[in-house]
Amino acid sequence: MSDKLLTVEFVTPEKRVWSGKATMVSARTLEGDLGILPDHSPLLGVLVDGKVSIKSEDGTAVEFNVSGGFLSVANNRVSVLGESASQ
């Protein structure tokens, strides 16, 4: 397994929801469910209402309900821009 981590920024128009290092991010897009690990291919996806799950570098998992938005992946950076989110 790679020792690399993802740098994750999850924001909404109102606040920063989560920021830090993670081993995995999963989300639901128009194209289907995504699981993002380090060295994932670049992509841009449209989020649908559902859950975004982040497994942080210490092994804990946090889950958020998100209402629409976008997800971008490039160079081990994941940006989640949600219309709204709650835990």
C-alpha positions, 0 to 999 in steps of 0.5 A: 500500500502506498504511503501517500495521502490525499489533501482534502478540502470540503467547503460550502458557501457558508463554511469549511466543512472538513480540511486535512489529510485522508487515505480515501474519499467516497462520494456519489456523482451523476456518473455513479459512486466514486472511491478516491485513493492516492494517485487517482486519475484527475477528474471533475464530477457533479455531486448528487444529494447523498453522502461524502465519506472521508477516511482521515489519516488516523483511520477515523471516518467522517460522513457528511450529507451533501446537497449537490455540488462539485468534486475535483481530483488532481495531484492527490488533492480532492476539492469538494464544493457542496451546495450545503452539507451536514454531519 
